[in-house]
Each structure stands twice: as structure tokens, then as C-alpha cells.
Amino acid sequence: MKLQELLKNVSVCEVIGDLNVDVTGVNIDSRLVKEGNLFIAVKGTQADGHDYISKALGNGASAVLCEVMPMELSENVTYVRVQNTEDCVGRVATTFYGNPTSALKLVGVTGTNGKTTVATLLYNMFRHLGYKTGLISTVCNYVDATPVPTDHTTPDAITLNALLKRMVDEGCQYVFMEVSSHSVVQGRIVGLTFAGGIFTNLTRDHLDYHKTVENYLRAKKKFFDNMPADAFCLTNLDDRNGMVMMQNTKAHVYAYSLKHLADFKGNVLEDSFEGMLLDINNREVSTQFVGSFNASNLLAVYGTACLLGMPPEEVLRILSLLHPVVGRFDVLHSSKGYTAIVDYAHTPDALSNVLNTIQEVLKGKGKVITVIGAGGNRDKGKRPMMALEAAKRSDKVIITSDNPRFENPQDIINDMLAGLDTSQKGNVLVNADRKEAIRMACALAQSQDVLLVAGKGHETYQEIKGIKHHFDDKEVLKEIFKEGN
């Protein structure tokens, strides 16, 4: 593609060189640049792409998009200056890959909790309905049945458009995508056309990046503010920010709720660790999910499928067939008679939801033992809050490591313990070795008790000092169960 064509949706400040040059690819990582590529120099949170222009040129870049012209200019290279390169990446990538979302029905899911469950269940729902479908998710991306490994909830704009183009080429009609707050702020979804957007909820998270809850809320809201007029927005009325998110959208607004009158109204009729019976818009459906937070997720899935034109009765039938997402309220049963649950809950609100659900189903017939940690190099403010939520809703808490990353695990544990008073600390044990902490919990558990291992869910690694070591909570539990615990 000619560089001039590639820049058709970009506001250019200055050009040095030939805009008629052929561009063979687009990159923001100088290490990935190949002969004839356009290199976009982005000022990121960790590094400034302008420092890597010479490396990109050494790898064969024929053009550079930048905010500041380099002091030294190379011959036969076209330099284009813009005000904000981060804002341009999505526009350029969308153009280079042929505007893939114009050929897809793309639905984005945003919120603090529930994104992965809602997006994944919609993907599974539409495959059951017979459509070729794509998924862009925290756990794994899928091009219909083919898995594509992922490192981020929402990939960078170039990776994202390349993936969407592949989905178009392989015949996908629908794509369901988690939209993180980071991706909105960093312009990763700029240039994409959404058929719909879903808001699940908003609680404290990612304050290491956003600094304030208000900034975090604005990042989420911006997704809906930019939704086109012919799209739909589906919001959770049970969240106090549900309608705030919709204040400035041009899209058609719909709502779902367990507590209020809404377009998609639900009610939990029966609940157990094997599943629950729901009433959705005056129709009963038996599901394999547990807890009111999952009832809310299922309402979002039902509402979205209906808004996309699917027959309600068929949607309900498929809802009854769907399984929980890996690492989201995963239930395991020990031969000792206790139940173990693995869940990704890594925010105070998510932990509260899971523990409340366990208490509601347990009805006082057993004790709750919680194994919990907090991630290193992330929002430190939520650490004492996590410990407090666990202590308030559990009979015994074992505080351990999550992904300590580059922090000392004991420092993280101390931050968590700071949220507890003396009486609460009396029901808390500490073991920085996560495997041993889970083993301690299993040794304490009796028949009818429930053991929650929270924080990592689907993750199959533990990140320590920059190295990812294999670690899977479910695997560890099954190994301990085999030992007779």
C-alpha cells in the first residue's frame, strides 16, 4: 500500500520525503520491523519509540511516523510528523488491514469484572448457533475454533487489526472482544467499528495506571461515548455507574438487571454449587453457573444475543448448555467431602461477590477457608482491602503470594495484613509459598466446608522477578486431592 493511502485518516503536520513510497507492513516495535515497513514511534509508559527510530531503519523501515523529527535524517526514508502517534496507530492499522470490522459484527465488553465470562459465553453461544465467530479475550483469542495465544486483554492496534483481518478471511461473522480501560486510553481500539458495547460493572482496579477511580471511569465511559449511532449499548442497571456510562452515547441504550425493571430482567429462583435456576424475562432456564454475579453475566449474554437478532427461545436453550469459563468459579470436589473453588477474583469487589455467593449457597452448613494474595507492582491500595474482604467473609484466611513480579512477597503480605485489626488477624495464617498455602487450606478443610483459592483463576504461571514459573491452582488442588486431602 502507498504511504499516502495509508495516511488517509491521519492529520499530518509535516512530511519530509516521498509519500508515494510502498509500505509492506506497519510496526510500533522496532525489533519486528521488516524491509519496507512503516515504523510508528509511540511514547509509551515504559519506553519512547523515538529512541528506536535508528534501529527500525536498520531493520529496513522505509517510512517513519513520529511526533518529533529526528536530528539526523536518512536518505530514501519518508518522515511524517503528527501531533499524537498513539492516536494514529489504530487509524493506520485499520487502513492497512482493509478496515476488517466493516465486514464483522464486533461487540465489545468492558467493566471491572465479568468481561472474560461475558465475551467467552457469547463466543460459545454464537458457535452453538452455527456462526463462525471470533473471540478476543484475557484467556485466549480464537479465530472460530483455532486458538491464538494472547498476552494482553486487548492487543495493540496492529496485532488487533491483523487478527480481525484473519477472522474476516476465515469467514467469521461475529466477534466478541474484551475492551480494557488501558486499551481505550492508549487508542488501541481507534478505527474499529463496533456493532455493540456491553457494560458489566465498575469497581476499584488498575489505579497504578489510572491513578484515580474517576480517571478509570472516564476511560470506560469513553468507549461508549464513541459508539456509533446505529450500534447498541447494553448496561447493568444494578451498578451505580450503569447509566453514567450511557450519558453521552449516540447508540441505542438497553439495560439488564436482577433488581430493577429492565429490558432484560432476571431473578435467581434456586442456587447450588452445581448450578442455578433463573427466571429471565418470565422464562425459566436451568444453568450450570453459580451466584448472582454469574446470573448478571448470563443476563448480559442473553440480552446481547437477542439484540443481535437471535431467537430468545433458542438463546435460552443454549444458555442451559454453556459451561463456566476456565478459572471463573471453577468447582472441584474432594473425596474428603469439601468443595474447592478456583476463581480469578483479584479486586475487592470480585472477591466480595464470590465469597457472598459461597455463603449464600452454603447457608451456614460448613466453614469457608480462603487462600488469597495480591499482585506485585500493581495498585497497592487494594491490598489491605482484599485482605479485609476475605477476613469479613471467611472463617479462616491464608494470605499468600499471587504474582509478586519484582516485589518481595513478604512486603505484599504485610500490606495486606495492614488492613486487618487484631481480632481479624486471629483467623489469619500466612505462608508466602502459594502451593504450601493451598496445602494448608486443604488440611484444615472438613466435610461440607468450602475452600476458595482466589486471584489467579485461569493463569498457569506465577511471575517472580520477571520469570514466569509454571503454576496452576487447579492442578495443585487435584494433586493434593490425589494425596488423600
C-alpha positions as CSV (number, residue, x, y, z in Angstrom):
1,M,0.0,0.0,0.0
2,K,1.2,3.5,-0.8
3,L,2.1,5.6,2.2
4,Q,-0.2,8.4,1.1
5,E,-3.2,5.9,1.1
6,L,-2.2,4.6,4.4
7,L,-2.3,8.0,6.0
8,K,-5.7,9.0,4.6
9,N,-7.4,9.0,8.1
10,V,-4.4,10.8,9.8
11,S,-4.0,14.5,10.4
12,V,-0.4,15.2,9.1
13,C,1.7,18.2,10.4
14,E,4.8,17.8,8.3
15,V,6.3,15.5,5.6
16,I,9.9,15.0,4.6
17,G,10.3,12.6,1.7
18,D,8.1,10.8,-0.8
19,L,4.5,9.9,0.2
20,N,4.3,7.6,-2.9
21,V,6.6,5.0,-1.3
22,D,5.3,1.5,-1.0
23,V,4.7,0.2,2.6
24,T,4.9,-3.5,3.2
25,G,3.8,-3.5,6.9
26,V,3.2,-1.4,10.0
27,N,5.0,-1.7,13.3
28,I,5.4,0.0,16.7
29,D,8.1,-2.4,17.8
30,S,11.5,-1.7,16.1
31,R,12.6,-5.3,16.7
32,L,9.7,-6.6,14.5
33,V,10.3,-4.1,11.6
34,K,11.0,-5.7,8.2
35,E,12.0,-4.3,4.8
36,G,9.7,-1.6,3.6
37,N,7.7,-1.3,6.8
38,L,6.3,1.9,8.3
39,F,7.6,2.4,11.9
40,I,5.4,4.4,14.2
41,A,7.3,5.9,17.1
42,V,5.0,5.9,20.2
43,K,5.8,7.4,23.5
44,G,4.8,4.5,25.8
45,T,4.7,4.1,29.5
46,Q,7.9,2.1,29.6
47,A,9.8,3.4,26.6
48,D,9.8,6.1,23.9
49,G,9.6,4.7,20.3
50,H,11.5,7.8,19.1
51,D,14.6,6.4,20.8
52,Y,14.4,3.3,18.5
53,I,13.9,5.0,15.1
54,S,17.5,4.3,14.0
55,K,17.1,0.6,15.0
56,A,13.9,0.5,12.9
57,L,15.7,2.0,10.0
58,G,18.5,-0.5,10.4
59,N,15.9,-3.3,10.1
60,G,14.6,-1.9,6.8
61,A,11.9,0.7,7.6
62,S,11.1,2.8,4.6
63,A,9.0,5.4,6.5
64,V,8.7,6.8,10.0
65,L,5.6,8.3,11.7
66,C,6.7,10.4,14.6
67,E,5.8,13.4,16.9
68,V,9.4,14.8,16.8
69,M,11.5,14.8,13.7
70,P,14.9,13.1,14.3
71,M,18.0,15.3,14.3
72,E,19.6,13.2,11.6
73,L,17.5,12.2,8.5
74,S,18.3,9.2,6.3
75,E,18.1,9.3,2.6
76,N,15.3,7.3,0.9
77,V,13.3,7.4,4.1
78,T,10.0,9.3,4.4
79,Y,9.4,11.1,7.7
80,V,5.9,12.1,8.7
81,R,5.2,14.2,11.8
82,V,1.9,14.2,13.6
83,Q,0.7,15.6,16.9
84,N,0.0,12.2,18.6
85,T,1.3,9.0,17.2
86,E,-0.6,6.9,19.8
87,D,-3.8,8.1,18.3
88,C,-2.6,7.3,14.8
89,V,-1.7,3.7,15.3
90,G,-5.3,2.4,15.2
91,R,-6.2,4.5,12.2
92,V,-3.2,3.4,10.2
93,A,-3.6,-0.3,11.2
94,T,-7.3,-0.3,10.3
95,T,-6.5,1.2,6.8
96,F,-3.5,-1.2,6.2
97,Y,-5.6,-4.3,7.0
98,G,-8.6,-3.2,4.9
99,N,-10.9,-2.0,7.7
100,P,-11.8,-5.5,8.8
101,T,-14.6,-4.5,11.3
102,S,-16.6,-3.2,8.3
103,A,-17.2,-6.9,7.5
104,L,-17.8,-8.1,11.0
105,K,-20.4,-7.6,13.8
106,L,-17.9,-6.6,16.6
107,V,-19.2,-6.4,20.2
108,G,-17.0,-5.0,22.9
109,V,-17.4,-5.9,26.6
110,T,-16.0,-3.6,29.3
111,G,-16.2,-3.3,33.1
112,T,-14.0,-4.3,36.0
113,N,-15.4,-7.8,36.5
114,G,-17.2,-10.2,34.1
115,K,-15.6,-9.2,30.8
116,T,-14.0,-12.6,30.2
117,T,-17.1,-14.6,31.2
118,V,-19.5,-12.5,29.1
119,A,-17.3,-12.3,26.0
120,T,-16.4,-16.0,26.1
121,L,-20.0,-17.2,26.7
122,L,-21.2,-15.0,23.7
123,Y,-18.4,-16.6,21.6
124,N,-19.6,-20.1,22.7
125,M,-23.3,-19.1,22.2
126,F,-22.8,-18.0,18.6
127,R,-20.7,-21.0,17.7
128,H,-23.6,-23.2,19.1
129,L,-26.0,-21.1,16.9
130,G,-23.9,-22.2,13.9
131,Y,-21.9,-19.0,13.2
132,K,-18.2,-18.7,12.6
133,T,-17.2,-16.5,15.5
134,G,-14.0,-14.8,16.9
135,L,-13.0,-14.1,20.5
136,I,-10.5,-11.6,21.8
137,S,-10.0,-12.2,25.5
138,T,-7.8,-12.3,28.5
139,V,-7.5,-16.1,28.5
140,C,-7.1,-16.8,24.8
141,N,-8.0,-15.4,21.4
142,Y,-9.9,-17.6,18.9
143,V,-10.4,-17.5,15.2
144,D,-13.5,-19.7,15.2
145,A,-12.1,-23.0,16.6
146,T,-8.4,-22.0,16.3
147,P,-6.8,-20.7,19.4
148,V,-4.4,-17.8,19.2
149,P,-2.3,-17.2,22.4
150,T,-2.6,-13.7,24.0
151,D,-0.5,-11.6,26.3
152,H,-3.0,-8.7,26.9
153,T,-6.7,-8.4,27.5
154,T,-6.9,-6.1,24.4
155,P,-3.9,-6.5,22.0
156,D,-2.1,-3.4,20.5
157,A,-3.9,-1.9,17.5
158,I,-1.7,-3.5,14.9
159,T,-1.9,-7.0,16.3
160,L,-5.6,-6.5,16.8
161,N,-6.3,-5.4,13.2
162,A,-4.2,-8.3,11.8
163,L,-6.2,-10.7,14.0
164,L,-9.5,-9.2,12.9
165,K,-8.4,-9.4,9.2
166,R,-7.6,-13.1,9.7
167,M,-11.1,-13.5,11.2
168,V,-12.7,-11.9,8.1
169,D,-10.5,-14.1,5.8
170,E,-11.6,-17.2,7.6
171,G,-15.3,-16.4,7.4
172,C,-16.1,-15.1,10.9
173,Q,-19.3,-13.1,11.1
174,Y,-19.4,-12.1,14.8
175,V,-16.5,-11.2,17.1
176,F,-16.7,-10.7,20.9
177,M,-14.0,-8.7,22.4
178,E,-12.9,-7.6,25.9
179,V,-12.2,-3.9,26.0
180,S,-9.8,-2.9,28.8
181,S,-9.5,0.6,30.2
182,H,-5.9,0.6,29.1
183,S,-6.8,-0.1,25.5
184,V,-9.3,2.8,25.4
185,V,-6.8,5.3,26.9
186,Q,-3.9,4.1,24.7
187,G,-6.0,4.2,21.5
188,R,-5.8,0.5,20.7
189,I,-9.4,0.4,19.5
190,V,-9.3,3.6,17.5
191,G,-10.6,3.0,14.0
192,L,-12.6,-0.1,14.9
193,T,-16.4,-0.1,14.1
194,F,-18.5,-1.7,16.9
195,A,-22.0,-3.1,16.4
196,G,-22.5,-3.0,20.2
197,G,-21.0,-2.5,23.6
198,I,-21.7,-4.1,27.0
199,F,-21.0,-2.6,30.4
200,T,-20.8,-5.1,33.3
201,N,-19.7,-3.1,36.4
202,L,-17.1,-0.7,37.8
203,T,-15.2,-1.1,41.0
204,R,-11.6,-0.2,42.0
205,D,-8.9,-1.6,39.8
206,H,-5.8,-0.5,37.8
207,L,-5.2,2.6,39.9
208,D,-1.5,2.0,39.5
209,Y,-2.1,3.2,35.9
210,H,-5.2,5.4,36.1
211,K,-4.3,7.0,39.5
212,T,-8.0,7.8,40.4
213,V,-11.3,6.0,40.2
214,E,-12.6,9.0,38.2
215,N,-9.9,8.5,35.5
216,Y,-10.7,4.8,35.4
217,L,-14.4,5.5,35.0
218,R,-13.7,8.1,32.2
219,A,-11.7,5.5,30.4
220,K,-14.5,3.0,30.4
221,K,-17.1,5.7,29.5
222,K,-15.1,6.9,26.5
223,F,-15.7,3.5,24.9
224,F,-19.5,4.2,25.0
225,D,-19.1,7.9,24.1
226,N,-17.5,6.9,20.8
227,M,-20.1,4.2,19.9
228,P,-21.8,4.9,16.5
229,A,-25.4,5.9,16.3
230,D,-26.5,2.6,14.7
231,A,-24.9,0.5,17.4
232,F,-26.5,-0.7,20.7
233,C,-25.2,-0.3,24.3
234,L,-26.3,-2.8,26.9
235,T,-25.7,-1.6,30.5
236,N,-26.0,-3.1,34.0
237,L,-28.7,-1.2,36.0
238,D,-27.6,-2.9,39.2
239,D,-24.3,-1.0,39.1
240,R,-24.4,2.6,40.2
241,N,-22.4,3.7,37.2
242,G,-24.5,1.8,34.7
243,M,-26.4,4.8,33.4
244,V,-23.5,7.2,33.9
245,M,-21.7,5.2,31.2
246,M,-24.5,5.9,28.8
247,Q,-24.9,9.7,29.4
248,N,-23.1,10.7,26.1
249,T,-23.5,7.8,23.8
250,K,-25.2,8.2,20.4
251,A,-26.1,4.4,20.4
252,H,-29.4,2.8,21.3
253,V,-29.3,2.1,25.0
254,Y,-30.8,-1.1,26.7
255,A,-30.4,-2.4,30.2
256,Y,-30.3,-5.6,32.2
257,S,-30.9,-6.1,35.9
258,L,-31.6,-8.5,38.7
259,K,-33.1,-5.8,40.9
260,H,-34.9,-3.3,38.7
261,L,-37.3,-3.2,35.8
262,A,-35.2,-3.5,32.6
263,D,-35.3,-4.7,29.0
264,F,-33.7,-7.9,30.2
265,K,-34.9,-8.8,33.8
266,G,-33.6,-11.8,35.7
267,N,-34.3,-13.5,39.0
268,V,-32.4,-16.4,40.8
269,L,-35.0,-19.0,41.7
270,E,-32.7,-21.7,43.0
271,D,-28.9,-21.8,43.7
272,S,-26.4,-24.6,44.5
273,F,-22.8,-25.4,43.8
274,E,-24.0,-27.5,40.8
275,G,-25.8,-24.6,39.1
276,M,-28.9,-22.3,39.4
277,L,-32.4,-21.9,38.1
278,L,-33.1,-18.5,36.6
279,D,-36.1,-16.6,35.5
280,I,-35.2,-14.4,32.5
281,N,-38.0,-12.2,31.1
282,N,-40.6,-14.6,32.6
283,R,-39.0,-17.7,31.2
284,E,-37.2,-20.3,33.4
285,V,-33.8,-21.7,32.4
286,S,-31.6,-24.1,34.3
287,T,-27.9,-23.2,34.1
288,Q,-24.5,-24.6,35.1
289,F,-23.4,-21.4,36.8
290,V,-23.4,-20.3,40.4
291,G,-24.1,-17.0,42.1
292,S,-25.9,-13.7,41.4
293,F,-22.8,-12.2,39.8
294,N,-23.0,-15.0,37.2
295,A,-26.8,-14.5,36.9
296,S,-25.9,-10.9,35.9
297,N,-23.3,-12.1,33.4
298,L,-25.9,-14.5,31.9
299,L,-28.4,-11.7,31.5
300,A,-25.8,-9.7,29.6
301,V,-25.2,-12.6,27.3
302,Y,-28.9,-13.2,26.8
303,G,-29.6,-9.5,26.1
304,T,-26.8,-9.2,23.7
305,A,-27.8,-12.3,21.7
306,C,-31.3,-11.0,21.5
307,L,-30.2,-7.5,20.4
308,L,-28.1,-9.2,17.7
309,G,-31.4,-10.7,16.3
310,M,-31.2,-14.3,17.8
311,P,-34.5,-16.0,18.7
312,P,-35.0,-15.8,22.6
313,E,-36.1,-19.4,23.0
314,E,-33.0,-20.7,21.2
315,V,-30.8,-18.4,23.2
316,L,-32.3,-19.7,26.5
317,R,-31.8,-23.3,25.3
318,I,-28.1,-22.7,24.6
319,L,-27.7,-20.8,27.9
320,S,-28.6,-24.1,29.6
321,L,-25.8,-25.9,27.7
322,L,-23.0,-23.4,28.4
323,H,-20.2,-24.2,30.9
324,P,-18.4,-21.7,33.2
325,V,-15.2,-20.1,31.8
326,V,-11.9,-21.7,33.0
327,G,-10.8,-20.1,36.3
328,R,-14.1,-18.4,36.9
329,F,-15.9,-20.1,39.9
330,D,-14.4,-23.5,38.9
331,V,-15.8,-26.0,41.3
332,L,-13.8,-29.1,42.3
333,H,-14.9,-31.8,44.8
334,S,-12.6,-33.5,47.3
335,S,-13.0,-37.1,48.4
336,K,-12.9,-35.7,52.0
337,G,-16.3,-34.1,51.3
338,Y,-15.3,-30.5,50.9
339,T,-15.7,-28.2,47.9
340,A,-12.8,-26.3,46.4
341,I,-13.4,-23.3,44.1
342,V,-10.8,-21.6,41.9
343,D,-11.6,-18.0,40.9
344,Y,-9.8,-15.2,39.2
345,A,-11.2,-12.7,41.8
346,H,-8.3,-10.1,42.1
347,T,-10.3,-7.0,43.1
348,P,-12.0,-6.3,46.4
349,D,-15.4,-6.3,44.8
350,A,-14.9,-9.5,42.8
351,L,-13.7,-11.3,46.0
352,S,-16.7,-10.0,47.9
353,N,-19.0,-11.3,45.1
354,V,-17.5,-14.7,45.1
355,L,-17.5,-15.1,48.9
356,N,-21.0,-13.8,49.2
357,T,-22.1,-16.4,46.7
358,I,-20.4,-19.1,48.6
359,Q,-22.1,-18.0,51.8
360,E,-25.5,-17.8,50.2
361,V,-25.2,-21.4,48.8
362,L,-23.5,-22.8,51.9
363,K,-26.3,-21.5,54.2
364,G,-24.1,-21.9,57.3
365,K,-23.7,-25.7,56.8
366,G,-19.9,-25.5,56.6
367,K,-17.0,-23.2,57.0
368,V,-15.3,-21.0,54.4
369,I,-11.5,-21.1,54.0
370,T,-9.9,-18.5,51.7
371,V,-6.5,-18.5,50.1
372,I,-5.7,-15.1,48.8
373,G,-2.7,-12.9,47.7
374,A,-2.2,-9.7,45.7
375,G,-0.1,-9.0,42.6
376,G,3.2,-7.2,42.8
377,N,4.0,-3.9,41.0
378,R,0.2,-3.1,40.8
379,D,-2.2,-1.0,42.8
380,K,-1.0,-1.2,46.4
381,G,-4.1,0.5,47.8
382,K,-6.3,-2.6,47.1
383,R,-4.1,-5.0,49.1
384,P,-5.5,-4.2,52.6
385,M,-9.0,-4.1,51.1
386,M,-8.6,-7.6,49.6
387,A,-7.5,-9.0,53.0
388,L,-10.4,-7.2,54.8
389,E,-13.0,-8.6,52.3
390,A,-11.5,-12.1,52.8
391,A,-11.4,-11.8,56.6
392,K,-15.0,-10.5,56.9
393,R,-16.5,-13.3,54.8
394,S,-14.3,-16.3,55.7
395,D,-13.9,-18.5,58.8
396,K,-10.2,-18.8,58.1
397,V,-7.9,-16.9,55.7
398,I,-4.5,-17.9,54.4
399,I,-2.6,-15.0,52.9
400,T,0.0,-16.0,50.4
401,S,1.7,-14.9,47.1
402,D,-0.1,-14.2,43.9
403,N,2.3,-12.9,41.1
404,P,4.9,-11.0,43.2
405,R,6.6,-9.9,40.0
406,F,9.5,-7.7,41.1
407,E,8.4,-7.1,44.7
408,N,9.3,-9.0,47.8
409,P,6.3,-11.4,48.5
410,Q,6.5,-10.6,52.3
411,D,6.2,-6.9,51.6
412,I,2.9,-7.5,49.7
413,I,1.7,-9.8,52.5
414,N,2.5,-7.1,55.1
415,D,0.5,-4.5,53.0
416,M,-2.5,-6.9,53.1
417,L,-2.2,-7.6,56.8
418,A,-2.3,-3.8,57.5
419,G,-6.0,-3.9,56.6
420,L,-6.9,-6.2,59.5
421,D,-7.5,-5.5,63.2
422,T,-6.2,-7.7,65.9
423,S,-9.3,-9.9,66.2
424,Q,-9.3,-10.5,62.4
425,K,-5.6,-11.4,62.4
426,G,-6.5,-14.2,64.8
427,N,-8.2,-16.1,62.0
428,V,-5.4,-15.5,59.5
429,L,-2.5,-17.7,58.6
430,V,0.4,-16.6,56.4
431,N,2.5,-18.7,54.0
432,A,4.3,-17.0,51.1
433,D,4.6,-20.3,49.3
434,R,1.3,-20.5,47.3
435,K,1.4,-24.3,46.9
436,E,2.0,-24.8,50.6
437,A,-0.7,-22.3,51.4
438,I,-3.2,-24.3,49.4
439,R,-2.0,-27.5,51.1
440,M,-2.6,-25.9,54.5
441,A,-6.1,-24.9,53.5
442,C,-6.8,-28.5,52.3
443,A,-5.6,-29.9,55.6
444,L,-7.9,-27.5,57.5
445,A,-11.0,-28.3,55.4
446,Q,-13.6,-30.7,56.7
447,S,-16.6,-32.3,55.1
448,Q,-19.1,-29.6,53.8
449,D,-16.6,-26.8,54.0
450,V,-15.7,-24.6,51.0
451,L,-12.2,-23.7,50.1
452,L,-11.7,-20.7,47.8
453,V,-8.4,-20.2,46.0
454,A,-8.6,-16.7,44.6
455,G,-6.7,-14.4,42.4
456,K,-5.2,-16.4,39.6
457,G,-8.0,-18.4,38.1
458,H,-7.1,-19.4,34.6
459,E,-3.4,-18.5,34.9
460,T,-0.9,-21.3,34.6
461,Y,2.1,-19.5,35.8
462,Q,3.5,-17.5,38.8
463,E,5.6,-14.5,37.9
464,I,8.6,-14.0,40.1
465,K,11.4,-11.5,39.4
466,G,10.4,-11.3,35.7
467,I,10.3,-15.1,35.2
468,K,7.0,-17.0,34.7
469,H,7.2,-20.3,36.5
470,H,4.5,-23.0,35.8
471,F,1.8,-22.8,38.5
472,D,-1.9,-23.8,38.1
473,D,-4.2,-23.6,41.2
474,K,-6.5,-26.3,39.8
475,E,-3.5,-28.6,39.1
476,V,-2.2,-28.1,42.6
477,L,-5.6,-28.9,44.2
478,K,-6.0,-32.1,42.1
479,E,-2.5,-33.2,43.1
480,I,-3.4,-32.6,46.8
481,F,-6.7,-34.4,46.4
482,K,-4.8,-37.5,45.0
483,E,-2.7,-37.5,48.2
484,G,-6.0,-38.0,50.1
485,N,-6.6,-34.4,51.1
